[in-house]
Amino acid sequence: MNKDHFKNIINGYRSAPINQIFKPKMKIGLGKCEIEMEISEQLHHSANSLHGSVYFKMLDDAAWGASNSYVEDVFLFTHNFNIYLTRPVSSGVIRAVGQVVNQENGKINADSTLYDSGKNEIGRGSGIFMRSKYLLTNAIGFNAK
């Protein structure tokens, strides 16, 4: 796999407008992806812990990154994603680890796990990712070849 492809995924991810709010950091390899982000109180729900939408974002993004590591021409979209929230967290750095489980019939299945600063599992997810018609070269932050 072309290492420039991994750099493009990281650049595109970093450049996405939503990530200007969250400021996550991504590492990627073939079939795997790690994302870290510091929790701020702005991301809390009214019971003073991290809102579930952030769990979803981190888990989905890590599984997506792992999946898109195999696809060099088009952007993948999330076809289906299930999450399980296992522990609340209010502060520190969270880390999502995604890994491709299998690929068949044009679909990529990936799992991800979310950890708190103490390396405790706080959530997990699994999803199915499919090819879109949107070229990666047209995505924000991706370099045209």
C-alpha positions as CSV (number, residue, x, y, z in Angstrom):
1,M,0.0,0.0,0.0
2,N,1.2,3.5,-0.9
3,K,2.3,5.4,2.3
4,D,1.3,8.6,0.6
5,H,-2.3,7.3,0.8
6,F,-2.0,7.1,4.6
7,K,-0.7,10.6,4.7
8,N,-3.6,11.8,2.5
9,I,-6.1,10.1,4.8
10,I,-4.6,11.8,7.8
11,N,-4.4,15.2,6.0
12,G,-8.0,14.9,4.8
13,Y,-9.2,13.9,8.3
14,R,-7.3,16.7,10.0
15,S,-8.7,19.2,7.4
16,A,-12.4,18.2,7.8
17,P,-14.4,21.1,9.1
18,I,-15.8,19.1,12.0
19,N,-12.3,18.2,13.2
20,Q,-11.5,21.9,13.6
21,I,-13.8,21.6,16.6
22,F,-12.7,18.3,18.0
23,K,-8.9,18.5,17.1
24,P,-8.3,14.7,17.0
25,K,-4.9,13.2,16.1
26,M,-4.9,10.2,13.7
27,K,-2.3,7.4,13.1
28,I,-3.0,4.9,10.3
29,G,-1.6,1.7,8.9
30,L,-3.0,-0.9,6.6
31,G,-6.2,-2.1,8.2
32,K,-5.7,-0.2,11.4
33,C,-6.2,3.3,12.8
34,E,-5.8,5.1,16.1
35,I,-7.3,8.5,17.0
36,E,-6.7,10.5,20.1
37,M,-8.5,13.5,21.4
38,E,-8.5,15.6,24.6
39,I,-11.9,15.9,26.3
40,S,-13.2,19.4,27.0
41,E,-16.2,20.4,29.1
42,Q,-17.8,21.8,26.0
43,L,-18.4,18.2,24.9
44,H,-20.2,17.2,28.1
45,H,-24.0,16.5,28.4
46,S,-25.9,18.0,31.4
47,A,-24.8,15.2,33.7
48,N,-21.2,16.4,33.4
49,S,-19.7,13.6,31.3
50,L,-18.8,13.1,27.7
51,H,-21.8,13.2,25.3
52,G,-22.4,9.9,23.5
53,S,-22.1,11.6,20.1
54,V,-18.4,12.0,20.8
55,Y,-18.1,8.2,21.6
56,F,-19.8,7.5,18.3
57,K,-17.6,9.9,16.3
58,M,-14.4,8.5,17.7
59,L,-15.4,4.9,17.2
60,D,-16.8,5.5,13.7
61,D,-13.8,7.5,12.7
62,A,-11.2,4.9,13.8
63,A,-13.1,2.1,12.1
64,W,-13.5,4.3,8.9
65,G,-9.8,5.1,8.9
66,A,-8.8,1.5,9.2
67,S,-11.2,0.7,6.3
68,N,-10.3,3.5,4.0
69,S,-6.6,2.4,4.3
70,Y,-7.5,-0.3,1.8
71,V,-9.2,2.1,-0.7
72,E,-7.0,4.6,-2.6
73,D,-9.5,6.0,-5.1
74,V,-12.8,6.9,-3.4
75,F,-14.1,8.0,0.0
76,L,-15.8,5.3,2.0
77,F,-19.1,6.0,3.8
78,T,-20.6,4.4,6.9
79,H,-23.3,2.0,5.8
80,N,-24.1,0.8,9.3
81,F,-22.4,1.3,12.7
82,N,-23.4,0.0,16.2
83,I,-21.9,1.2,19.4
84,Y,-21.9,0.1,23.1
85,L,-21.1,2.7,25.7
86,T,-19.4,0.8,28.6
87,R,-18.1,3.5,31.0
88,P,-18.6,7.3,31.4
89,V,-15.7,9.6,31.2
90,S,-15.4,13.4,32.0
91,S,-11.8,14.4,31.4
92,G,-8.5,13.4,29.9
93,V,-7.5,12.0,26.6
94,I,-9.5,9.3,24.9
95,R,-8.1,7.0,22.3
96,A,-10.1,5.0,19.7
97,V,-8.4,2.0,18.0
98,G,-10.0,0.6,14.8
99,Q,-9.2,-2.6,12.9
100,V,-10.6,-4.1,9.7
101,V,-12.2,-7.5,10.4
102,N,-13.0,-8.6,6.9
103,Q,-13.8,-7.5,3.4
104,E,-16.4,-9.2,1.1
105,N,-19.0,-8.2,-1.5
106,G,-17.7,-4.7,-1.7
107,K,-18.1,-4.1,2.0
108,I,-15.5,-3.6,4.7
109,N,-16.3,-4.6,8.2
110,A,-14.3,-3.0,11.0
111,D,-14.4,-2.9,14.8
112,S,-13.2,-0.2,17.2
113,T,-12.6,0.2,20.9
114,L,-12.5,3.5,22.8
115,Y,-10.2,3.9,25.9
116,D,-9.9,6.6,28.6
117,S,-6.6,8.0,29.9
118,G,-6.2,5.0,32.2
119,K,-6.5,2.5,29.3
120,N,-9.9,1.4,30.5
121,E,-12.4,0.5,27.8
122,I,-15.2,3.1,27.7
123,G,-16.9,2.0,24.5
124,R,-16.8,-0.3,21.5
125,G,-18.3,-0.4,18.1
126,S,-18.5,-2.2,14.8
127,G,-19.5,-1.1,11.3
128,I,-19.8,-1.7,7.7
129,F,-18.2,0.7,5.2
130,M,-18.9,0.9,1.5
131,R,-17.3,2.7,-1.5
132,S,-18.9,6.0,-2.5
133,K,-18.6,7.8,-5.9
134,Y,-16.8,10.7,-4.2
135,L,-13.1,10.7,-5.4
136,L,-10.5,11.1,-2.6
137,T,-8.8,13.6,-4.9
138,N,-11.8,15.9,-4.5
139,A,-12.0,15.6,-0.7
140,I,-10.8,18.4,1.5
141,G,-7.1,18.0,2.4
142,F,-6.3,15.1,0.0
143,N,-3.6,15.7,-2.5
144,A,-4.4,15.1,-6.2
145,K,-2.1,12.5,-7.8
